Amino acid sequence: MSAKLEKIGADLERARKKAKDWAEKARVLEEEYKKQESIEISDICRSFEMTPDKLKRLLERTGNGLPNPGLAEAIEKEEEDNE
């Protein structure tokens, strides 16, 4: 093998190792991102005193769109009426 070919082969191996390391780092960061996202969503729900049942009903009513501002209050009023 020529010296040039050996150098290219060594560079290729280093590049493959770096690619593998970066893929692992990306996987770990994606997991961390997902965990933090879940924490923030949970904190938002708690700040509105949203129980899992209320959140479920809110999401069912909104479908794929964004909720209107009065929908959470309407669900809260329904719950008070049912008590």
Chimera marker file (.cmm) of the C-alpha trace (Angstrom):
<marker_set name="trace">
<marker id="1" x="0.000" y="0.000" z="0.000" r="1" g="1" b="0" radius="0.5"/>
<marker id="2" x="1.264" y="3.477" z="-0.746" r="1" g="1" b="0" radius="0.5"/>
<marker id="3" x="1.834" y="6.041" z="1.995" r="1" g="1" b="0" radius="0.5"/>
<marker id="4" x="-0.881" y="8.255" z="0.523" r="1" g="1" b="0" radius="0.5"/>
<marker id="5" x="-3.426" y="5.413" z="0.544" r="1" g="1" b="0" radius="0.5"/>
<marker id="6" x="-2.521" y="4.518" z="4.141" r="1" g="1" b="0" radius="0.5"/>
<marker id="7" x="-2.985" y="8.151" z="5.210" r="1" g="1" b="0" radius="0.5"/>
<marker id="8" x="-6.386" y="8.338" z="3.522" r="1" g="1" b="0" radius="0.5"/>
<marker id="9" x="-7.375" y="5.024" z="5.136" r="1" g="1" b="0" radius="0.5"/>
<marker id="10" x="-6.340" y="6.293" z="8.594" r="1" g="1" b="0" radius="0.5"/>
<marker id="11" x="-8.255" y="9.536" z="8.039" r="1" g="1" b="0" radius="0.5"/>
<marker id="12" x="-11.289" y="7.546" z="6.996" r="1" g="1" b="0" radius="0.5"/>
<marker id="13" x="-11.161" y="5.436" z="10.174" r="1" g="1" b="0" radius="0.5"/>
<marker id="14" x="-10.874" y="8.574" z="12.342" r="1" g="1" b="0" radius="0.5"/>
<marker id="15" x="-13.798" y="10.139" z="10.491" r="1" g="1" b="0" radius="0.5"/>
<marker id="16" x="-15.925" y="7.014" z="11.017" r="1" g="1" b="0" radius="0.5"/>
<marker id="17" x="-15.099" y="7.003" z="14.745" r="1" g="1" b="0" radius="0.5"/>
<marker id="18" x="-15.986" y="10.694" z="15.047" r="1" g="1" b="0" radius="0.5"/>
<marker id="19" x="-19.246" y="10.095" z="13.188" r="1" g="1" b="0" radius="0.5"/>
<marker id="20" x="-20.108" y="7.261" z="15.568" r="1" g="1" b="0" radius="0.5"/>
<marker id="21" x="-19.241" y="9.423" z="18.595" r="1" g="1" b="0" radius="0.5"/>
<marker id="22" x="-21.342" y="12.329" z="17.288" r="1" g="1" b="0" radius="0.5"/>
<marker id="23" x="-24.285" y="10.030" z="16.569" r="1" g="1" b="0" radius="0.5"/>
<marker id="24" x="-24.152" y="8.811" z="20.183" r="1" g="1" b="0" radius="0.5"/>
<marker id="25" x="-23.909" y="12.379" z="21.461" r="1" g="1" b="0" radius="0.5"/>
<marker id="26" x="-26.923" y="13.374" z="19.347" r="1" g="1" b="0" radius="0.5"/>
<marker id="27" x="-28.909" y="10.424" z="20.747" r="1" g="1" b="0" radius="0.5"/>
<marker id="28" x="-28.092" y="11.416" z="24.335" r="1" g="1" b="0" radius="0.5"/>
<marker id="29" x="-28.981" y="15.060" z="23.673" r="1" g="1" b="0" radius="0.5"/>
<marker id="30" x="-32.289" y="14.031" z="22.089" r="1" g="1" b="0" radius="0.5"/>
<marker id="31" x="-33.149" y="12.050" z="25.233" r="1" g="1" b="0" radius="0.5"/>
<marker id="32" x="-32.210" y="14.973" z="27.484" r="1" g="1" b="0" radius="0.5"/>
<marker id="33" x="-34.267" y="17.342" z="25.323" r="1" g="1" b="0" radius="0.5"/>
<marker id="34" x="-37.307" y="15.068" z="25.522" r="1" g="1" b="0" radius="0.5"/>
<marker id="35" x="-37.011" y="14.754" z="29.313" r="1" g="1" b="0" radius="0.5"/>
<marker id="36" x="-36.721" y="18.523" z="29.788" r="1" g="1" b="0" radius="0.5"/>
<marker id="37" x="-39.614" y="19.117" z="27.408" r="1" g="1" b="0" radius="0.5"/>
<marker id="38" x="-41.794" y="16.739" z="29.445" r="1" g="1" b="0" radius="0.5"/>
<marker id="39" x="-40.829" y="18.483" z="32.678" r="1" g="1" b="0" radius="0.5"/>
<marker id="40" x="-41.734" y="21.886" z="31.249" r="1" g="1" b="0" radius="0.5"/>
<marker id="41" x="-45.072" y="20.647" z="29.903" r="1" g="1" b="0" radius="0.5"/>
<marker id="42" x="-45.842" y="19.113" z="33.280" r="1" g="1" b="0" radius="0.5"/>
<marker id="43" x="-44.911" y="22.368" z="35.056" r="1" g="1" b="0" radius="0.5"/>
<marker id="44" x="-47.205" y="24.344" z="32.761" r="1" g="1" b="0" radius="0.5"/>
<marker id="45" x="-50.105" y="21.982" z="33.480" r="1" g="1" b="0" radius="0.5"/>
<marker id="46" x="-49.486" y="22.227" z="37.215" r="1" g="1" b="0" radius="0.5"/>
<marker id="47" x="-49.332" y="26.023" z="37.065" r="1" g="1" b="0" radius="0.5"/>
<marker id="48" x="-52.886" y="25.960" z="35.684" r="1" g="1" b="0" radius="0.5"/>
<marker id="49" x="-53.892" y="23.379" z="38.303" r="1" g="1" b="0" radius="0.5"/>
<marker id="50" x="-54.664" y="21.054" z="35.409" r="1" g="1" b="0" radius="0.5"/>
<marker id="51" x="-55.349" y="17.487" z="36.523" r="1" g="1" b="0" radius="0.5"/>
<marker id="52" x="-54.673" y="14.649" z="34.097" r="1" g="1" b="0" radius="0.5"/>
<marker id="53" x="-58.423" y="14.314" z="33.527" r="1" g="1" b="0" radius="0.5"/>
<marker id="54" x="-58.841" y="18.029" z="32.797" r="1" g="1" b="0" radius="0.5"/>
<marker id="55" x="-55.884" y="17.969" z="30.430" r="1" g="1" b="0" radius="0.5"/>
<marker id="56" x="-57.324" y="14.948" z="28.632" r="1" g="1" b="0" radius="0.5"/>
<marker id="57" x="-60.689" y="16.646" z="28.168" r="1" g="1" b="0" radius="0.5"/>
<marker id="58" x="-59.044" y="19.867" z="27.019" r="1" g="1" b="0" radius="0.5"/>
<marker id="59" x="-56.992" y="18.022" z="24.413" r="1" g="1" b="0" radius="0.5"/>
<marker id="60" x="-59.982" y="15.981" z="23.258" r="1" g="1" b="0" radius="0.5"/>
<marker id="61" x="-62.000" y="19.153" z="22.709" r="1" g="1" b="0" radius="0.5"/>
<marker id="62" x="-59.293" y="20.992" z="20.829" r="1" g="1" b="0" radius="0.5"/>
<marker id="63" x="-58.619" y="18.219" z="18.340" r="1" g="1" b="0" radius="0.5"/>
<marker id="64" x="-55.692" y="19.206" z="16.166" r="1" g="1" b="0" radius="0.5"/>
<marker id="65" x="-56.176" y="22.936" z="16.595" r="1" g="1" b="0" radius="0.5"/>
<marker id="66" x="-55.182" y="25.350" z="19.296" r="1" g="1" b="0" radius="0.5"/>
<marker id="67" x="-57.568" y="25.763" z="22.217" r="1" g="1" b="0" radius="0.5"/>
<marker id="68" x="-59.550" y="28.910" z="22.543" r="1" g="1" b="0" radius="0.5"/>
<marker id="69" x="-58.777" y="30.900" z="25.687" r="1" g="1" b="0" radius="0.5"/>
<marker id="70" x="-62.123" y="30.189" z="27.351" r="1" g="1" b="0" radius="0.5"/>
<marker id="71" x="-62.032" y="26.417" z="26.968" r="1" g="1" b="0" radius="0.5"/>
<marker id="72" x="-60.045" y="25.763" z="30.167" r="1" g="1" b="0" radius="0.5"/>
<marker id="73" x="-62.476" y="27.932" z="32.129" r="1" g="1" b="0" radius="0.5"/>
<marker id="74" x="-65.427" y="26.060" z="30.600" r="1" g="1" b="0" radius="0.5"/>
<marker id="75" x="-63.962" y="22.732" z="31.698" r="1" g="1" b="0" radius="0.5"/>
<marker id="76" x="-63.340" y="24.153" z="35.186" r="1" g="1" b="0" radius="0.5"/>
<marker id="77" x="-66.954" y="25.376" z="35.370" r="1" g="1" b="0" radius="0.5"/>
<marker id="78" x="-68.245" y="21.965" z="34.253" r="1" g="1" b="0" radius="0.5"/>
<marker id="79" x="-66.256" y="20.326" z="36.988" r="1" g="1" b="0" radius="0.5"/>
<marker id="80" x="-67.624" y="22.726" z="39.603" r="1" g="1" b="0" radius="0.5"/>
<marker id="81" x="-71.179" y="22.090" z="38.352" r="1" g="1" b="0" radius="0.5"/>
<marker id="82" x="-70.656" y="18.333" z="38.625" r="1" g="1" b="0" radius="0.5"/>
<marker id="83" x="-69.584" y="18.604" z="42.279" r="1" g="1" b="0" radius="0.5"/>
<link id1="1" id2="2" r="1" g="1" b="0" radius="0.2"/>
<link id1="2" id2="3" r="1" g="1" b="0" radius="0.2"/>
<link id1="3" id2="4" r="1" g="1" b="0" radius="0.2"/>
<link id1="4" id2="5" r="1" g="1" b="0" radius="0.2"/>
<link id1="5" id2="6" r="1" g="1" b="0" radius="0.2"/>
<link id1="6" id2="7" r="1" g="1" b="0" radius="0.2"/>
<link id1="7" id2="8" r="1" g="1" b="0" radius="0.2"/>
<link id1="8" id2="9" r="1" g="1" b="0" radius="0.2"/>
<link id1="9" id2="10" r="1" g="1" b="0" radius="0.2"/>
<link id1="10" id2="11" r="1" g="1" b="0" radius="0.2"/>
<link id1="11" id2="12" r="1" g="1" b="0" radius="0.2"/>
<link id1="12" id2="13" r="1" g="1" b="0" radius="0.2"/>
<link id1="13" id2="14" r="1" g="1" b="0" radius="0.2"/>
<link id1="14" id2="15" r="1" g="1" b="0" radius="0.2"/>
<link id1="15" id2="16" r="1" g="1" b="0" radius="0.2"/>
<link id1="16" id2="17" r="1" g="1" b="0" radius="0.2"/>
<link id1="17" id2="18" r="1" g="1" b="0" radius="0.2"/>
<link id1="18" id2="19" r="1" g="1" b="0" radius="0.2"/>
<link id1="19" id2="20" r="1" g="1" b="0" radius="0.2"/>
<link id1="20" id2="21" r="1" g="1" b="0" radius="0.2"/>
<link id1="21" id2="22" r="1" g="1" b="0" radius="0.2"/>
<link id1="22" id2="23" r="1" g="1" b="0" radius="0.2"/>
<link id1="23" id2="24" r="1" g="1" b="0" radius="0.2"/>
<link id1="24" id2="25" r="1" g="1" b="0" radius="0.2"/>
<link id1="25" id2="26" r="1" g="1" b="0" radius="0.2"/>
<link id1="26" id2="27" r="1" g="1" b="0" radius="0.2"/>
<link id1="27" id2="28" r="1" g="1" b="0" radius="0.2"/>
<link id1="28" id2="29" r="1" g="1" b="0" radius="0.2"/>
<link id1="29" id2="30" r="1" g="1" b="0" radius="0.2"/>
<link id1="30" id2="31" r="1" g="1" b="0" radius="0.2"/>
<link id1="31" id2="32" r="1" g="1" b="0" radius="0.2"/>
<link id1="32" id2="33" r="1" g="1" b="0" radius="0.2"/>
<link id1="33" id2="34" r="1" g="1" b="0" radius="0.2"/>
<link id1="34" id2="35" r="1" g="1" b="0" radius="0.2"/>
<link id1="35" id2="36" r="1" g="1" b="0" radius="0.2"/>
<link id1="36" id2="37" r="1" g="1" b="0" radius="0.2"/>
<link id1="37" id2="38" r="1" g="1" b="0" radius="0.2"/>
<link id1="38" id2="39" r="1" g="1" b="0" radius="0.2"/>
<link id1="39" id2="40" r="1" g="1" b="0" radius="0.2"/>
<link id1="40" id2="41" r="1" g="1" b="0" radius="0.2"/>
<link id1="41" id2="42" r="1" g="1" b="0" radius="0.2"/>
<link id1="42" id2="43" r="1" g="1" b="0" radius="0.2"/>
<link id1="43" id2="44" r="1" g="1" b="0" radius="0.2"/>
<link id1="44" id2="45" r="1" g="1" b="0" radius="0.2"/>
<link id1="45" id2="46" r="1" g="1" b="0" radius="0.2"/>
<link id1="46" id2="47" r="1" g="1" b="0" radius="0.2"/>
<link id1="47" id2="48" r="1" g="1" b="0" radius="0.2"/>
<link id1="48" id2="49" r="1" g="1" b="0" radius="0.2"/>
<link id1="49" id2="50" r="1" g="1" b="0" radius="0.2"/>
<link id1="50" id2="51" r="1" g="1" b="0" radius="0.2"/>
<link id1="51" id2="52" r="1" g="1" b="0" radius="0.2"/>
<link id1="52" id2="53" r="1" g="1" b="0" radius="0.2"/>
<link id1="53" id2="54" r="1" g="1" b="0" radius="0.2"/>
<link id1="54" id2="55" r="1" g="1" b="0" radius="0.2"/>
<link id1="55" id2="56" r="1" g="1" b="0" radius="0.2"/>
<link id1="56" id2="57" r="1" g="1" b="0" radius="0.2"/>
<link id1="57" id2="58" r="1" g="1" b="0" radius="0.2"/>
<link id1="58" id2="59" r="1" g="1" b="0" radius="0.2"/>
<link id1="59" id2="60" r="1" g="1" b="0" radius="0.2"/>
<link id1="60" id2="61" r="1" g="1" b="0" radius="0.2"/>
<link id1="61" id2="62" r="1" g="1" b="0" radius="0.2"/>
<link id1="62" id2="63" r="1" g="1" b="0" radius="0.2"/>
<link id1="63" id2="64" r="1" g="1" b="0" radius="0.2"/>
<link id1="64" id2="65" r="1" g="1" b="0" radius="0.2"/>
<link id1="65" id2="66" r="1" g="1" b="0" radius="0.2"/>
<link id1="66" id2="67" r="1" g="1" b="0" radius="0.2"/>
<link id1="67" id2="68" r="1" g="1" b="0" radius="0.2"/>
<link id1="68" id2="69" r="1" g="1" b="0" radius="0.2"/>
<link id1="69" id2="70" r="1" g="1" b="0" radius="0.2"/>
<link id1="70" id2="71" r="1" g="1" b="0" radius="0.2"/>
<link id1="71" id2="72" r="1" g="1" b="0" radius="0.2"/>
<link id1="72" id2="73" r="1" g="1" b="0" radius="0.2"/>
<link id1="73" id2="74" r="1" g="1" b="0" radius="0.2"/>
<link id1="74" id2="75" r="1" g="1" b="0" radius="0.2"/>
<link id1="75" id2="76" r="1" g="1" b="0" radius="0.2"/>
<link id1="76" id2="77" r="1" g="1" b="0" radius="0.2"/>
<link id1="77" id2="78" r="1" g="1" b="0" radius="0.2"/>
<link id1="78" id2="79" r="1" g="1" b="0" radius="0.2"/>
<link id1="79" id2="80" r="1" g="1" b="0" radius="0.2"/>
<link id1="80" id2="81" r="1" g="1" b="0" radius="0.2"/>
<link id1="81" id2="82" r="1" g="1" b="0" radius="0.2"/>
<link id1="82" id2="83" r="1" g="1" b="0" radius="0.2"/>
</marker_set>
